[in-house]
Amino acid sequence: MKEYLHMVKRWDVIIVVLLTVLSFLPLAIFTYAKAQEPKPAPGSESKLVAVIKVDGNEYKRVDLTGHTGTDTFKVTTDDGDYNEIEVKGERIRISAADCNDQVCVRVGAIGKLGETIVCLPHKVVIEVQSTTGETEPDDGIVIPS
């Protein structure tokens, strides 16, 4: 080991330390941006709702805001395939499915505006929306058309 220490120069150490410190910069930026997000006003009329669609048609709406306890129900497609959906607290997830890839199960629970779970083999989509019909948070980004 001692024969290699003479190969390490001062600038090598400075560069390694600088890159290590800079690797934490995105964490600091995103934490700051998240802290600056406006909080919804207490008593505001916008509530979160999970919209479950099967093959593009709305199957069910589940109120997430203020939901307590655990509810479980099964969505069965015309082919006999199923997705078991669990609503626990103010979050929703697909807890079981008979599809091969199980991607929809591994996504986990969602509960924020704009989040989605998609089961492609069964054509099941769960999307969190607000009661005002908003599907994405207003992040101030304007996309020119």
Residue frames relative to the residue before (quaternion, step in Angstrom):
aa qw qx qy qz dx dy dz
M 1.0000 0.0000 0.0000 0.0000 0.00 0.00 0.00
K 0.6487 0.5417 -0.3264 0.4234 3.59 0.96 -0.83
E 0.6322 0.5428 -0.3477 0.4299 3.59 1.05 -0.60
Y 0.6754 0.4780 -0.2932 0.4789 3.60 1.23 -0.38
L 0.5510 0.6407 -0.3949 0.3604 3.61 1.14 -0.45
H 0.6362 0.5268 -0.3462 0.4448 3.61 1.02 -0.58
M 0.6062 0.5632 -0.3518 0.4377 3.62 1.22 -0.32
V 0.6368 0.5135 -0.3300 0.4710 3.60 1.15 -0.51
K 0.1792 -0.7980 0.5721 0.0618 3.56 -0.67 1.17
R 0.7049 -0.4594 0.3377 0.4218 3.55 -1.32 0.28
W 0.6938 0.4787 -0.2927 0.4515 3.63 0.85 -0.89
D 0.5635 0.5745 -0.3884 0.4490 3.60 1.14 -0.46
V 0.6709 0.4831 -0.2890 0.4826 3.57 0.92 -0.90
I 0.6453 0.5220 -0.3225 0.4551 3.60 0.94 -0.87
I 0.6694 0.4966 -0.3058 0.4602 3.59 0.89 -0.88
V 0.6540 0.5064 -0.3192 0.4626 3.60 0.91 -0.84
V 0.6640 0.4877 -0.3060 0.4770 3.60 0.91 -0.86
L 0.6551 0.5165 -0.3131 0.4538 3.60 0.92 -0.88
L 0.6721 0.4849 -0.2999 0.4724 3.61 0.91 -0.85
T 0.6239 0.5325 -0.3378 0.4615 3.58 1.05 -0.70
V 0.6645 0.4867 -0.3007 0.4807 3.57 0.93 -0.88
L 0.6768 0.4969 -0.2956 0.4556 3.61 0.92 -0.86
S 0.5831 0.5879 -0.3853 0.4073 3.61 1.12 -0.47
F 0.6708 0.4784 -0.2955 0.4835 3.60 1.20 -0.42
L 0.4347 0.7256 -0.4425 0.2981 3.61 1.25 -0.11
P 0.6582 0.4898 -0.3464 0.4549 3.69 0.82 -0.75
L 0.6113 0.5429 -0.3550 0.4534 3.60 1.02 -0.70
A 0.6714 0.4915 -0.2976 0.4681 3.57 0.90 -0.87
I 0.6610 0.5104 -0.3136 0.4519 3.60 0.92 -0.86
F 0.7078 0.4533 -0.2764 0.4659 3.61 0.81 -0.94
T 0.6145 0.5294 -0.3519 0.4673 3.59 1.07 -0.62
Y 0.6518 0.5021 -0.3090 0.4770 3.58 0.97 -0.85
A 0.6663 0.5026 -0.3090 0.4560 3.61 0.90 -0.91
K 0.6484 0.5123 -0.3193 0.4639 3.61 0.99 -0.78
A 0.6567 0.5087 -0.3118 0.4612 3.59 1.02 -0.76
Q 0.6857 0.4895 -0.2822 0.4588 3.59 1.14 -0.56
E 0.4558 0.6833 -0.4591 0.3385 3.62 1.24 -0.10
P 0.4629 -0.6791 0.4827 0.3027 3.60 -0.92 0.81
K 0.3825 -0.7085 0.5487 0.2253 3.54 -1.00 0.85
P 0.5177 -0.6227 0.4678 0.3541 3.61 -1.02 0.65
A 0.5289 -0.6400 0.4571 0.3191 3.53 -1.04 0.81
P 0.4923 -0.6416 0.4789 0.3415 3.60 -0.94 0.77
G 0.7825 0.2713 -0.2303 0.5110 3.53 -0.87 0.95
S 0.4131 0.6949 -0.4957 0.3175 3.59 1.23 0.16
E 0.5220 -0.6945 0.4199 0.2626 3.53 -1.09 0.72
S 0.5612 0.6051 -0.3932 0.4054 3.59 1.23 -0.14
K 0.0082 -0.7853 0.6179 -0.0380 3.55 -0.78 1.09
L 0.4711 -0.6787 0.4872 0.2828 3.54 -1.17 0.56
V 0.0632 -0.7822 0.6195 -0.0203 3.52 -1.01 0.97
A 0.2824 -0.7275 0.5976 0.1842 3.58 -0.99 0.83
V 0.1537 -0.7823 0.6006 0.0597 3.56 -0.70 1.13
I 0.1513 -0.7890 0.5935 0.0483 3.56 -0.68 1.16
K 0.0454 -0.7975 0.6013 -0.0177 3.55 -0.74 1.12
V 0.1212 -0.7585 0.6375 0.0603 3.52 -1.10 0.81
D 0.8381 -0.0528 -0.0273 0.5422 3.56 -0.67 1.18
G 0.7333 -0.4456 0.2242 0.4620 3.58 1.02 0.84
N 0.6656 0.4677 -0.3037 0.4960 3.60 1.24 -0.20
E 0.5017 -0.6633 0.4624 0.3074 3.55 -0.96 0.89
Y 0.2429 -0.7914 0.5536 0.0905 3.53 -0.78 1.12
K 0.7883 -0.1569 0.1646 0.5718 3.57 0.86 -0.99
R 0.2194 -0.7271 0.6320 0.1540 3.55 -1.31 0.51
V 0.0913 -0.7881 0.6083 0.0226 3.56 -0.92 0.93
D 0.3565 -0.7195 0.5556 0.2158 3.59 -0.77 1.04
L 0.2139 -0.7894 0.5655 0.1066 3.56 -0.78 1.05
T 0.6409 0.5245 -0.3296 0.4534 3.57 1.01 -0.78
G 0.8305 0.1592 -0.1524 0.5116 3.54 -0.71 1.11
H 0.4659 0.6798 -0.4523 0.3409 3.61 1.23 0.03
T 0.0462 -0.7817 0.6217 0.0176 3.56 -0.96 0.87
G 0.7304 0.4011 -0.2993 0.4649 3.55 -1.18 0.47
T 0.4537 -0.6570 0.5308 0.2842 3.51 -1.36 -0.29
D 0.0453 -0.7661 0.6411 0.0036 3.55 -0.93 0.99
T 0.0603 -0.7853 0.6159 0.0157 3.56 -1.02 0.83
F 0.1042 0.7744 -0.6205 0.0656 3.54 -1.01 0.84
K 0.3861 -0.7290 0.5312 0.1933 3.53 -1.25 0.53
V 0.2025 -0.7417 0.6305 0.1066 3.54 -1.01 0.94
T 0.0615 -0.8050 0.5901 -0.0051 3.58 -0.59 1.16
T 0.3246 -0.7512 0.5444 0.1845 3.57 -0.82 1.00
D 0.7045 -0.4572 0.3329 0.4287 3.57 -1.30 0.13
D 0.6572 0.5235 -0.3031 0.4496 3.59 1.17 -0.62
G 0.5621 -0.5988 0.3885 0.4178 3.58 1.27 -0.20
D 0.4877 0.6426 -0.4449 0.3889 3.58 1.28 0.02
Y 0.1515 -0.8140 0.5564 0.0706 3.57 -1.11 0.61
N 0.1189 -0.7168 0.6790 0.1050 3.50 -1.39 0.42
E 0.2183 -0.7616 0.5970 0.1258 3.56 -0.80 1.00
I 0.1399 -0.8153 0.5615 0.0222 3.56 -0.61 1.20
E 0.1254 -0.7941 0.5939 0.0298 3.53 -0.93 1.00
V 0.1307 -0.7514 0.6438 0.0629 3.55 -0.95 0.98
K 0.0584 0.7988 -0.5909 0.0965 3.55 -0.53 1.21
G 0.8003 0.0113 -0.0649 0.5959 3.55 -0.48 1.21
E 0.7298 -0.3677 0.2987 0.4929 3.56 -0.83 -0.98
R 0.6062 0.5232 -0.3575 0.4807 3.58 1.15 0.66
I 0.1836 -0.7750 0.5988 0.0850 3.56 -1.20 0.59
R 0.0401 0.7946 -0.6043 0.0439 3.56 -1.11 0.70
I 0.4132 -0.6180 0.5848 0.3247 3.53 -1.36 0.18
S 0.2190 -0.8248 0.5116 0.0996 3.55 -0.40 1.23
A 0.7988 -0.0017 0.0058 0.6016 3.60 1.14 -0.50
A 0.0587 0.7719 -0.6315 0.0447 3.54 -1.17 0.64
D 0.3834 -0.7317 0.5101 0.2397 3.57 -1.14 0.52
C 0.3917 0.6922 -0.5100 0.3276 3.59 1.13 0.59
N 0.6231 -0.5972 0.3673 0.3466 3.57 -1.18 0.54
D 0.7586 0.4445 -0.2357 0.4139 3.60 0.80 -0.97
Q 0.2295 -0.8249 0.4872 0.1715 3.63 1.20 -0.50
V 0.2741 0.7768 -0.5223 0.2205 3.61 1.15 0.51
C 0.6510 0.5329 -0.3168 0.4380 3.58 0.95 -0.85
V 0.6488 0.5021 -0.3160 0.4765 3.60 1.08 -0.64
R 0.6938 0.4922 -0.2740 0.4487 3.57 0.97 -0.86
V 0.5004 0.6491 -0.4370 0.3706 3.62 1.19 -0.29
G 0.3535 -0.7451 0.4940 0.2753 3.57 0.99 -0.77
A 0.7106 -0.4535 0.3333 0.4223 3.55 -1.31 -0.26
I 0.1452 -0.7642 0.6234 0.0790 3.54 -1.17 0.73
G 0.0574 0.8201 -0.5672 0.0488 3.55 -1.14 0.51
K 0.6079 0.5395 -0.3579 0.4597 3.60 1.27 0.12
L 0.6479 -0.5440 0.3823 0.3717 3.53 -1.20 0.65
G 0.8144 0.2595 -0.2134 0.4731 3.56 -0.86 1.01
E 0.5454 0.6144 -0.4142 0.3918 3.61 1.19 -0.20
T 0.0963 -0.8027 0.5878 0.0312 3.57 -1.11 0.70
I 0.1482 -0.7037 0.6814 0.1361 3.48 -1.42 0.39
V 0.0621 -0.8050 0.5900 -0.0022 3.57 -0.84 0.99
C 0.1051 -0.7392 0.6618 0.0681 3.54 -1.01 0.90
L 0.2761 -0.8152 0.4887 0.1429 3.57 -0.10 1.28
P 0.6594 0.5104 -0.3546 0.4230 3.66 0.80 -0.78
H 0.7666 0.3444 -0.1908 0.5074 3.62 1.04 -0.73
K 0.3714 -0.7549 0.4571 0.2885 3.59 1.35 -0.04
V 0.4055 0.6798 -0.4904 0.3646 3.57 0.97 0.95
V 0.0344 -0.7848 0.6185 -0.0189 3.55 -0.90 1.02
I 0.0825 -0.7513 0.6533 0.0453 3.56 -0.98 0.92
E 0.0166 0.8063 -0.5881 0.0604 3.57 -0.68 1.12
V 0.3226 -0.7274 0.5727 0.1973 3.56 -0.98 0.88
Q 0.0084 0.7905 -0.6088 0.0655 3.55 -0.72 1.17
S 0.4531 -0.6262 0.5316 0.3463 3.54 -1.29 0.12
T 0.6233 -0.5550 0.3891 0.3900 3.57 -1.21 0.37
T 0.6105 0.5333 -0.3579 0.4635 3.58 1.25 -0.24
G 0.5897 -0.5988 0.3524 0.4116 3.60 1.30 0.03
E 0.4688 0.6757 -0.4446 0.3548 3.58 1.28 -0.02
T 0.2001 -0.8067 0.5476 0.0967 3.58 -0.87 0.94
E 0.7753 0.2279 -0.1428 0.5714 3.58 1.19 -0.37
P 0.5320 -0.6233 0.4542 0.3496 3.58 -1.06 0.65
D 0.4495 -0.6622 0.5224 0.2940 3.57 -1.11 0.65
D 0.0328 -0.8412 0.5391 -0.0266 3.53 -0.15 1.30
G 0.5823 -0.6269 0.3595 0.3725 3.58 1.25 0.25
I 0.5333 0.6127 -0.4228 0.4018 3.60 1.21 0.09
V 0.1530 -0.7779 0.6066 0.0591 3.53 -0.83 1.08
I 0.1634 -0.7808 0.5983 0.0759 3.56 -0.73 1.09
P 0.3230 -0.7625 0.5216 0.2054 3.60 -0.50 1.13
S 0.3046 -0.7644 0.5400 0.1769 3.57 -1.05 0.72
